[in-house]
Amino acid sequence: MTWQDILNILILFPILGAGLWIGHKANPDATWVKGSRWLGLIGLFALIFVLGLKIGSSPKVMGNLKSIGFKGLTFALLTTLGSALGGYAVMRRLPGKGRK
């Protein structure tokens, strides 16, 4: 980890905190709050696309895809399934959420 990485982390946490604070204080029915969901979704897709570009441009990673194989696929599927089940369990436990 370089100093640049540490600096980036130190910059990102206050930005995240400011977003949390503004989101907490905002009116949930405000139009811009509803629009922020789309902005977050677009940002997520952009991050995934950039990650794909980064992985695809690395000859070392692309050359080792065959050796990753079944273990990598199994790990990815099981961690995704575990995250989904964990999120479902948490949503079921929250009062007023996930129970209709």
Backbone as JSON, one array per atom type, in Angstrom:
{
  "sequence": "MTWQDILNILILFPILGAGLWIGHKANPDATWVKGSRWLGLIGLFALIFVLGLKIGSSPKVMGNLKSIGFKGLTFALLTTLGSALGGYAVMRRLPGKGRK",
  "N": [[0.85, -1.18, 0.0], [0.62, 2.12, -0.91], [1.51, 5.57, -0.16], [-0.16, 7.17, -1.62], [-2.43, 5.56, -1.9], [-3.29, 5.46, 0.77], [-3.83, 8.16, 1.19], [-5.95, 8.48, -0.64], [-7.89, 6.88, 0.6], [-8.24, 8.3, 2.98], [-9.41, 10.56, 1.95], [-11.75, 9.58, 0.84], [-13.35, 8.58, 2.98], [-14.35, 10.88, 4.53], [-15.99, 11.96, 2.5], [-17.85, 9.91, 2.12], [-18.97, 9.95, 4.7], [-20.11, 12.53, 4.68], [-22.06, 12.17, 2.72], [-23.67, 10.26, 4.0], [-24.56, 11.78, 6.18], [-25.98, 13.89, 4.92], [-27.91, 12.38, 3.58], [-29.25, 11.36, 5.79], [-30.36, 13.64, 6.94], [-31.98, 14.58, 4.92], [-35.17, 15.02, 3.31], [-37.03, 12.16, 2.79], [-38.86, 12.01, 0.7], [-38.07, 13.77, -1.2], [-37.36, 14.86, -4.52], [-34.75, 14.8, -5.55], [-33.56, 12.94, -3.88], [-34.79, 10.56, -4.6], [-33.86, 10.47, -7.22], [-31.2, 10.07, -6.75], [-30.84, 7.38, -6.4], [-30.82, 6.32, -8.99], [-28.51, 7.56, -9.88], [-26.62, 6.35, -8.24], [-26.85, 3.71, -9.16], [-25.99, 3.96, -11.82], [-23.37, 4.79, -11.29], [-22.41, 2.45, -10.04], [-22.53, 0.6, -12.18], [-20.67, 1.83, -13.84], [-18.33, 1.55, -12.32], [-18.06, -1.25, -12.3], [-17.68, -1.68, -15.04], [-15.24, -0.32, -15.46], [-13.61, -1.86, -13.83], [-13.69, -4.26, -15.29], [-12.36, -3.37, -17.6], [-9.83, -2.89, -16.51], [-9.06, -5.46, -15.63], [-9.21, -6.86, -18.06], [-7.19, -5.61, -19.52], [-4.88, -6.5, -18.45], [-2.27, -8.54, -19.13], [-1.18, -10.54, -17.57], [-3.27, -11.43, -15.88], [-5.18, -12.21, -17.8], [-3.78, -14.26, -19.08], [-3.75, -16.2, -17.15], [-6.33, -17.11, -16.82], [-7.34, -19.65, -17.47], [-6.14, -21.27, -15.54], [-7.36, -20.35, -13.27], [-10.08, -21.06, -13.43], [-12.4, -23.55, -12.41], [-12.3, -23.33, -9.59], [-12.24, -20.56, -9.13], [-14.7, -19.76, -10.26], [-16.48, -21.22, -8.65], [-15.92, -20.08, -6.13], [-16.72, -17.41, -6.6], [-19.49, -17.72, -7.15], [-20.42, -18.89, -4.73], [-19.75, -16.92, -2.81], [-21.33, -14.81, -3.71], [-23.9, -15.93, -3.42], [-23.87, -16.32, -0.64], [-23.73, -13.64, 0.24], [-26.16, -12.64, -0.73], [-28.01, -14.24, 0.68], [-27.31, -13.52, 3.3], [-27.94, -10.77, 3.27], [-30.71, -10.97, 2.83], [-31.47, -12.24, 5.22], [-30.82, -10.26, 7.1], [-32.54, -8.18, 6.29], [-34.98, -9.34, 6.87], [-34.93, -9.32, 9.6], [-35.0, -6.66, 10.34], [-37.16, -4.21, 11.71], [-40.27, -3.67, 10.19], [-39.31, -3.91, 7.63], [-39.12, -5.76, 4.65], [-41.34, -7.29, 5.22], [-44.3, -7.81, 4.07]],
  "CA": [[0.0, 0.0, 0.0], [1.42, 3.33, -1.04], [0.97, 6.77, 0.48], [-1.27, 7.65, -2.44], [-3.6, 4.76, -1.52], [-3.73, 5.92, 2.09], [-4.43, 9.48, 0.99], [-7.26, 8.28, -1.28], [-8.81, 6.38, 1.62], [-8.53, 9.41, 3.9], [-10.3, 11.49, 1.26], [-13.04, 8.95, 0.57], [-14.18, 8.43, 4.17], [-15.17, 12.08, 4.8], [-17.01, 12.1, 1.46], [-18.88, 8.95, 2.49], [-19.63, 10.48, 5.88], [-20.96, 13.67, 4.29], [-23.23, 11.6, 2.05], [-24.53, 9.66, 5.02], [-25.19, 12.84, 6.97], [-26.97, 14.57, 4.06], [-29.0, 11.44, 3.38], [-30.0, 11.25, 7.04], [-31.08, 14.89, 7.18], [-32.84, 14.93, 3.79], [-36.55, 14.54, 3.25], [-37.01, 10.97, 1.93], [-39.74, 12.17, -0.46], [-37.52, 14.77, -2.12], [-37.12, 14.34, -5.86], [-33.32, 14.52, -5.75], [-33.21, 11.72, -3.16], [-35.22, 9.46, -5.46], [-32.96, 10.46, -8.36], [-29.87, 9.6, -6.34], [-30.79, 5.93, -6.59], [-30.37, 6.09, -10.37], [-27.12, 7.98, -9.96], [-25.84, 5.28, -7.62], [-26.86, 2.55, -10.06], [-25.1, 4.3, -12.94], [-22.02, 4.75, -10.75], [-22.05, 1.06, -9.83], [-22.25, 0.01, -13.49], [-19.42, 2.41, -14.33], [-17.24, 0.92, -11.59], [-17.91, -2.61, -12.8], [-17.11, -1.58, -16.38], [-13.84, 0.05, -15.33], [-12.94, -3.05, -13.31], [-13.52, -5.15, -16.43], [-11.28, -2.82, -18.43], [-8.56, -3.08, -15.81], [-8.74, -6.89, -15.67], [-8.99, -7.24, -19.46], [-5.96, -5.04, -20.07], [-3.73, -7.11, -17.78], [-1.9, -9.81, -19.77], [-0.92, -11.54, -16.54], [-4.56, -11.99, -15.47], [-5.8, -12.89, -18.94], [-3.02, -15.47, -19.35], [-3.99, -17.18, -16.1], [-7.75, -17.39, -16.67], [-7.59, -21.1, -17.5], [-5.73, -21.88, -14.27], [-8.31, -19.95, -12.24], [-11.09, -22.07, -13.72], [-13.52, -23.99, -11.6], [-12.2, -22.8, -8.22], [-12.64, -19.16, -9.15], [-16.14, -19.7, -10.51], [-17.16, -21.71, -7.44], [-15.76, -19.06, -5.1], [-17.56, -16.26, -6.95], [-20.9, -18.07, -6.98], [-20.74, -19.1, -3.32], [-19.72, -15.65, -2.08], [-22.52, -14.05, -4.11], [-25.04, -16.56, -2.76], [-23.78, -16.0, 0.79], [-24.08, -12.23, 0.44], [-27.6, -12.5, -0.96], [-28.72, -14.85, 1.82], [-27.07, -12.69, 4.47], [-28.76, -9.56, 3.12], [-32.11, -11.35, 3.03], [-31.66, -12.5, 6.65], [-30.8, -8.98, 7.8], [-33.76, -7.45, 5.96], [-36.1, -9.98, 7.57], [-34.83, -8.99, 11.02], [-35.27, -5.23, 10.59], [-38.59, -3.96, 11.89], [-40.98, -2.98, 9.12], [-38.64, -4.11, 6.34], [-39.2, -7.1, 4.09], [-42.54, -8.0, 5.66], [-45.5, -7.17, 3.49]],
  "C": [[0.89, 1.24, 0.0], [0.77, 4.48, -0.28], [-0.2, 7.34, -0.3], [-2.56, 6.88, -2.12], [-4.17, 5.21, -0.18], [-4.4, 7.28, 1.99], [-5.82, 9.36, 0.35], [-8.3, 7.78, -0.27], [-9.21, 7.5, 2.58], [-9.43, 10.47, 3.27], [-11.69, 10.88, 1.11], [-13.93, 8.84, 1.8], [-14.95, 9.69, 4.55], [-16.26, 12.31, 3.75], [-18.17, 11.15, 1.75], [-19.66, 9.44, 3.7], [-20.55, 11.65, 5.57], [-22.21, 13.17, 3.58], [-24.2, 10.97, 3.02], [-25.27, 10.72, 5.82], [-26.28, 13.56, 6.17], [-28.16, 13.66, 3.83], [-29.87, 11.28, 4.62], [-30.87, 12.48, 7.27], [-32.1, 15.22, 6.09], [-34.25, 14.37, 3.97], [-36.58, 13.33, 2.31], [-37.89, 11.08, 0.69], [-39.23, 13.18, -1.47], [-37.15, 14.12, -3.45], [-35.65, 13.98, -6.05], [-32.88, 13.28, -5.0], [-33.61, 10.5, -3.98], [-34.31, 9.35, -6.68], [-31.57, 9.95, -8.02], [-29.74, 8.09, -6.45], [-30.31, 5.59, -7.99], [-28.91, 6.47, -10.53], [-26.2, 6.92, -9.34], [-25.75, 4.05, -8.5], [-25.94, 2.78, -11.26], [-23.64, 4.26, -12.49], [-21.53, 3.33, -10.53], [-21.71, 0.38, -11.15], [-20.95, 0.56, -14.06], [-18.22, 1.78, -13.63], [-17.0, -0.51, -12.06], [-17.29, -2.61, -14.19], [-15.62, -1.26, -16.31], [-13.03, -1.11, -14.75], [-12.7, -4.07, -14.42], [-12.42, -4.67, -17.37], [-9.92, -3.08, -17.8], [-8.13, -4.55, -15.86], [-8.42, -7.31, -17.1], [-7.7, -6.71, -20.04], [-4.7, -5.63, -19.43], [-3.39, -8.45, -18.43], [-1.65, -10.91, -18.74], [-2.22, -12.23, -16.09], [-5.18, -12.78, -16.62], [-5.08, -14.19, -19.29], [-3.28, -16.57, -18.33], [-5.46, -17.53, -15.92], [-8.05, -18.89, -16.66], [-7.2, -21.75, -16.17], [-6.67, -21.49, -13.13], [-9.5, -20.9, -12.27], [-12.19, -22.28, -12.72], [-13.48, -23.42, -10.19], [-12.65, -21.35, -8.15], [-14.14, -18.99, -9.34], [-16.92, -20.13, -9.27], [-17.08, -20.67, -6.33], [-16.68, -17.87, -5.36], [-19.04, -16.55, -6.72], [-21.27, -18.23, -5.51], [-20.7, -17.81, -2.51], [-20.92, -14.77, -2.45], [-23.76, -14.61, -3.43], [-25.04, -16.25, -1.27], [-24.15, -14.56, 1.09], [-25.58, -12.01, 0.28], [-28.4, -13.08, 0.21], [-28.51, -14.04, 3.09], [-27.88, -11.4, 4.43], [-30.22, -9.84, 3.34], [-32.39, -11.57, 4.52], [-31.69, -11.2, 7.44], [-32.08, -8.2, 7.53], [-34.98, -8.06, 6.65], [-36.11, -9.62, 9.05], [-35.16, -7.54, 11.33], [-36.76, -5.0, 10.73], [-39.18, -3.17, 10.72], [-40.37, -3.15, 7.74], [-38.81, -5.56, 5.9], [-40.4, -7.9, 4.52], [-43.77, -7.31, 5.13], [-46.6, -8.18, 3.39]]
}
